Amino acid sequence: NNHPGVMATICGLFARRAFNVEGILCMPIGDGSRSRLFLLVNEDERLDQLEKQLMKLVDVLELEHHANGHQIFENIDEYFKA
């Protein structure tokens, strides 16, 4: 769901477990009541448990794990060239 504090809650879950988030992209979708959040993290044996904990959050409606990354992060440097 898209409202203040959701990203902080999700990122806080990672931080409390000393899990580094390498990249974040968040954008509203549809009528703006929902957001899509992309997180780039390193594979770790703790990731499965963390995904289960994310799904318990009331504002997390769906979770997709892309084991080989996601195309949105592939050419990120191209978007931010100065």
N, C-alpha and C positions, 0 to 999 in steps of 0.2 A: 504494500500500500504506500501511497505517496503522501507523506505528511512530515512535518519537522521532527527530527530525531531518529528516523528509521535507519539512515545510513550510519549514524553514530552508534546505534544499538548493534547493528550487524558488524561494523568494524571493531567495536568494543569486545564482541565475542571472540574475534581473532586475537585482539591485543591481550586479553586476559589469559589466553593460552600461549602467549609468546610466539604467535604465528605471524610471520611477516607477510603483509599484502604488498605485492610488487606494483600493482596497477589497479586503478578504480575508474570506472566510467559509469555514470548514472544519468538517466534521462527519463522524463515523463513520457508515458505512452497513452494513446487513446484520448480520453477526455481530461487527462491529467490527474485522475484519482489513483492511478497506479504508476509505478516506475519500473524500469528494467535496470538492474544493477549488474555490471560485469566486474568480477574480481579476478585479478591475475595473481595466483599463488603458486609456490613450488609444491610439487608432489611430496607428500610426507605420510608416514604411517598413521598420523593423527587425523588426516583429512577426512576419512570416512566418518569418524566420530563427530567431527566438527560439522559435517553436512547434516548429520542426524539432529544435532543441536540447533542448527539453523532452521530446520523444518519445524521445530517446536515453537519457533517465534510466531506470534499471532499475525504479524505483518508480512511474513514470508509465505507467498501463495504457491510458488513453484520453484524448483531448483533443478538446474541442468549442469552436469559435470562434463566438461570437454577435456578429456585426458590429454589430448595433444594440443591444447591451447585453443584459442578461438581466433578467427580471422580478424576480428576487431582490433586485436593487439599485435598482429603480424607486422604491419608497416606504420606503427604509431609515430616513428621518427619523421616520416614524410609529412604528417599533419602539423608538426610543431617546428618545422624549419624556420629559423629566424632570418 
